[in-house]
Amino acid sequence: MENEGAAQEEVVSEPRPAAWLLLFALIGGNIALALGPWFVREADTGPVSAGFWRLFLALPFLVLLARANGQKLTGMGAKTLALVALGAVTFALDLASWHIGIGMTRLGNATLFGNAGSIVLLFWGFLVARTLPGRLEWLAIVFALTGAAILMGRSLEISDETLIGDLFSVAAGLLYAVYLLTLQGARGQFGSWSLLVWVSLFGAPVLLGIALLLGEPVWPQAWGPVVGLFILSQLVGQGLMVFSLKYFPPLVVGLALLTQPVVASVYGWLAFGEVLSGMDIVGMVLVGAALAVSRARAS
């Protein structure tokens, strides 16, 4: 779920980096993002508190990245600033919902459903254009619904809690789509890193407030997991994705995104004993195929 700064930007006229470097950046970014839920699980804070530290600790580094890329941090009009604030609140709710879901369901499920915003954006485009989906898009709908039904049914077989965790993750995917739509116009004016600075400034206090309302422990006793979370998810993952996405077509981006649930499922099995059945794998493949189609068609 984890591509908040990674909308595609216009291809610049600078020399194209080597193909192996671009592929490394794309796959490496997805792997780094996929490891984020591990740190959420391992943090001795609450899950929402971990989201607060993820944004707060990354702020000075995001400012440096914005300046290094020549992206302005000031000059937003009141209307744009209000939209960015709304988007930041939506993203904070997205992170809160997703982090809660990570603690309640299987990591593969949480990662897949947390990225479901891509499918929502695809069909939002059809609503705006007032057109019906084509055959491939209808196939993506069937795949997404069937795969989600399989995964949620399997979660319900394990316990009611894992099904609730799936629903939190789905809600996160929906909120993520709203977040992207809200910031669509501002992204072209200010750039991904600059927007992430403002999103973090507005979103971190919201996450802190939610964590306190939920009675979560906020101050870490062991800093390793929250530091790992902000470095891998907010800096390394986002950095590699922002660097690489402008060089790849959406279909390739969608296929690369599928490394996230695979990685999450592997370490979910190795570190947390989350065993996947054959039907789980079928459900993941179906949802993953729908994600890949949505990425390819939403461009």
N, C-alpha and C positions, 0 to 999 in steps of 0.2 A: 504494500500500500504505500508506499514510501517514496513517491516521486514528486514531492510538493514543489520543488524548485526546478523541475526538469521538463517544463513545456518546451516544445521545439522553438528555436529562434531562427532567424534568417541566416542562411549560410553566408559567411564572410568571405572576402576575397583573399584571405591569407593562405599560404601554402597548406595543402592537405597533409596532415600527419600520416605516418606509415600505417598501413592497414593493420598490422599486428598490434600497434599501439592503440588504435581505435577499438579493436575487438577486445583487447585487454581492459580498456577503460569501461566499455559497455558491460562486459561480463563481470569484471571486478566490482563495478558499482552496484550491480544487482546482488552479488554475493555479500558485499558489505552491508547493504540494506537488509538482507535476509537474516543477518546475524543479530540485528537489533532486538528482536523478541527474546533471544537468549539472555541478553543483559537485563531486559525488563523482568524476566523471571528471577534472575539472580540478585537483583537489587534488594537491599534490606529496607528501602523506603516502600511506600505504597506504589502501585502502578501509575497512578496519575501524577504522583510526586516525581517519579522517574521521568515522565514527560516534561515536567517543569524544568528539571535539571538539564535535560537534553537541549531545550531551547535557551535557557539562561546561560549555561556554560559556553555555548557556541557563539554567543553574541559578538564578543570582540573579534573573533576569527572571521565571522561573516562580514563585519565592517571592513576588515583588511582585504578580504577577497573582493568585495564590491569596489573598493578603491583601486585595487590592483587591476581590475578589469574595466576601469574607467566608467563605472556606473554611479550616477549621482544619487545621493542620499537625501537631498533636500529639494524643495521646489514643487512639492505636490500641492495641488489645489485642495480646497476644503472637500469638494465632492469626491475626488480621488482618494483622499486620506480617509474619508468616511467608509468608502468601499473597501479599502485595505483593512481598516479596523474590523469591519464586518467579516471579511474573509479570514482575518486572523482569529476572530472568536470562533468561527466555524471550524477552522483548522484545529484550534485548541480542543473543541468538543470532539472532533475526529480523533485526535490523539488520545484523549481521555477514554473514549469508547473503545478504541482499538486496544489500548494497553490493558483495560479491564478484561476484554475478551481474550487477550493473550494468556492471562492467568487462569482462565476458566475452560478453554477448549484446547484442542490439539494445535500445535504450532503450524502445521501445514494448512489446516482449515483457516486459522486466523490470518495467515499470510495471503491466501487466495481471496478470501472474502474482503479483506482489507483493501485489496486492489480492484474491487468490483466497480469502483468509480468509472473506470474506462468504459464499461458496458453501459452505464447510466449516461455518460456523455454521448455515446453513439446514438442512443435513442432520443436523447434531448435534441440532437441535431435534426432528427426526423420531425419532431414536434414543431421546432422553429420553422423548418422548411415546408411544413405541412405536406409531407410526402410519405408514402408507405415504404417500409423496408423492402429491400430486394431479397432474392432467394438466399443469398449467403447470410444476410442479416437475420432473416427468419431462422436460419439454421443455428446462428449464434444464440438466438433467444431460446430455442429448444435445448441446445447444449447447456446453456447456463442454468435454466430452470431444472433440467433433469439432473445435472451434476450437483446442483445445490440441494435438491431433494434427497439425493443419495447420501451426501455428506451429512446433512442435518438428521436424516433418519438414522444413520450410523451413530451420530453423536447422542441421539435420544436413547439408543440401545445401551450406551455406556452409562449415562446419567442425565437427569434434567439439567444439571449445571453446565455440562458441555454444550447442550443445545442452546442455553442462554448465552454462553460464550460465543457461539456461532452468530447469534443474533446481534450481539454487541459488535462483532467484527463486520457484519453486513451493514449495520448502522454507520460504522466508521467509513465504509466504502461509499455510502450515499453522501455523507457529510463531506468527504474528500471531493466528490464531484461538484458539490455546491461551492466549495472553496475554490476550485479551479475556475468555475464559471464566473465567480465574483471578481477574481483578479485577472481575468482574461485581457481586458483592455489595458490595465496598468502595467502588465508584464512587458508589453512592447515598448512602453515609454521609459521604464526605469530599469529593466533587466532583472534576471532571476535572483542574483545575490543581493541587490538592493532591496527587493521585495521581501526576501527572507529575513533581512535585518528588521524591517518594519513588522513583519508577521511575528517574529520572535519578541519584539518589544511589546506588542499588543497581546500576544498569545500567552506568554509566560505568566503574567499576573492572573489570567483567567484559570490556567491550570493550577496555580498555587491556591487560588480561592476554592476551586473544586476539591482539591486534596484536603484542605483544612475543613471544608464542610463535611467531607466523608470521614473525617477523623483519622486520616492516614498519617503515619510517621513521615516527616518531610526531610529531616536532616540525616544524611547517611552515616552509619557507623563505619561502613567499609565503602570507600569512594571508588574502588575499581570498577564495579558494574556501571555506575552512572557516567563515569568518565569514558569508559568503553562505548557506552551508548551514544554519547554526543560526538565522540570522535568518529566512530564507524558510520552511524546513521546520518548525522547532520553535516559532517565535514567530508570524510572519505567517500561515502556513498553518494551524497549529493554532488560533491565536487566532480567525481568521475562521470556521473550521469549528465550534469550540465555541460561538461566538456565534450562528451561523446555523442549526445543525442542529435545535435545539429548535422551530423555527418551520416546518419542512418535513416532509411525509410521507415515509416511507422510499423510495417509488418515485421521487420527485423527487430525493432524495439519491443514489439509485443511478444515475439518469440523469446527474446532474451529475458524478458520479465518472468518467464516461466521457470527460470533458474531459482527464483526466490522460494516458491513453495517446495521445490525439490530439496534445496539446501535446508530449509526449515524442517522438513519431514525427516531428513537424515539425522540431523542433530537432535531432533525431538525423540527419535528412536534411540540414539546412542546415549544421550545425556538424561533423558526423562522417561525412557521406556515406553514411548508412544508407538505402539505397533500398528501398522496399517494393514488392513485386509485387502483382498483383491477388489472388493466393491469400493473401498476408499480410493484406491488408485484409479478405478474407472471414473468415479465422481470427479476426482482432481483433473483427470485428462479432459473430461467434458468441459468443466469450468475453464480450464486453461485454454482450450481451443477457442472458447467464446471470448476470452480476454484477448487472445492473439488477433482474432477477426475484428474485434472492436477497435483495437489499436490501429489496425491497417485501414479500417474504413472511416475512422473519426478524423482523418487528416483533411 
